[in-house]
Amino acid sequence: MRKWSTCIAATLLFGCHQAPTDGGGNDSKARQASAASGRKVAVVTPELSAKADQILREHPDAEIGTEIPFELSGRKYVARLERHNNTENDPDRSRGEHKGVTVYDY
């Protein structure tokens, strides 16, 4: 089982499309706070997915809640490390609860 996985919560069902959880299957406080701040979850593109994977590789010791701003194709984003959960046992995603990236439009 992979310790990390590239997971981007997005409006499209792509890769890890589960919302981050608090371990009990509920939306995380971090996600709720981001939503309350007016941030919108970014629409996944292959380029954005590759960037999320890069962020996970470059920040292996980053804690849940870490936010990493970046630009891609002239747009600003924030990658946030959050807990994700593969409740559907999708074989293309890490099993169970795992650290993932949720990308928000900035």
Buried (B, 14 or more C-beta within 10 A) or exposed (E): EEEBBBBBBBEEEBBBBBBBBBEEEEEBEBBBEBEEEEBEBBEBBEEBBEBBBBBBEEBEEBEEEBBBEBEBEEEEBBBBBBBBBBEEEEEEBBEEBBBBBBBBEB
